[in-house]
Amino acid sequence: CDQVLCLNRWLRCSGSPDHTLSPERLSEIYDPNAQCGSYRQHRHG
């Protein structure tokens, strides 16, 4: 992906994955023990 949004009740940050998904950045926004995951959109039927 080209852009990432980090949400925690509201938009906390956005930007490139390299900048936004660093461990330091994520621990500023979320619980330091939070885990990262991905979501792939798919269609049924």
N, C-alpha and C positions, 0 to 999 in steps of 0.2 A: 504494500500500500504506500501511497505518497504522503498521506496526512493521517494523524491520529488525534482523537479527542479523548481527554481524560475527564471523566465525570465522577463527582461525588456529591450528589444532590444538585449540583449545578456545574457548569463548565469550569474546570480548574486550570486546564492548559490545553494547547493544541500546537501542532507543528509536525515536523518530520519525525519518523520513528526513531532515528538515531538520537535526536535531541530529547524527545518526549519520553521515551521508554528506558531511559537510563535508570539504574537502581537508585541513584541519589535523588533523582527527580521524583520517582514513584514514591519513595519513602517520605518525601516532603508533603505529598498529596494524600497518600493513603497510610494505613497502618503499616509499619515496617515489616510485619510478617505477612502482608498481602501477597497473593500469587497472581501472576500475569496469565492471561488466557487469550485466545483468539476466537473470533466468531466468523464463520463463513456463511454467507447468505445462500440459501438453496430453495428450490421450489418443489412442491409436491404435485403429482398428478400429471 
